[in-house]
Amino acid sequence: MQIKEKLRYIIIWLANEIDALANILQPTASNVSIQWAEPYLTDTIVRRNADITCTVPSYVIAESVIDQIVNLQYKCIISSLSISGSDTMSVNTSESVSVSMTVTFFETINGAVNINGLTEAQ
């Protein structure tokens, strides 16, 4: 498979998750970075990890962002999570908070027209 075809394939698979994450992060988060790993296939399940970092205005908003991601309509799990603010910060302060997480999205290949480019998990 040529690089262009592989990128097109990956972009199509990511579109829904990207839109959903943008709807969650865009209103409140700054310094957003999302790094996508190559998807991999186990039986009929595709797993795709996303390393997400951002800054939000408070712990309350961090909790809201995490809750919205956990409750997305797309199956996912947060496998790594870090939330940090200043040492003197309490939950109710309005200082910015850094959030870092790894989210694994799950999809099925059932009904897929093309699965070229997927790496099978070892």
Secondary structure as UniProt FT lines:
FT   HELIX           3..25
FT   TURN            26..28
FT   STRAND          30..36
FT   STRAND          40..42
FT   TURN            43..44
FT   STRAND          45..56
FT   HELIX           59..70
FT   STRAND          76..84
FT   TURN            87..88
FT   TURN            91..92
FT   STRAND          97..108
FT   TURN            110..111
FT   TURN            116..117
FT   STRAND          119..120
//
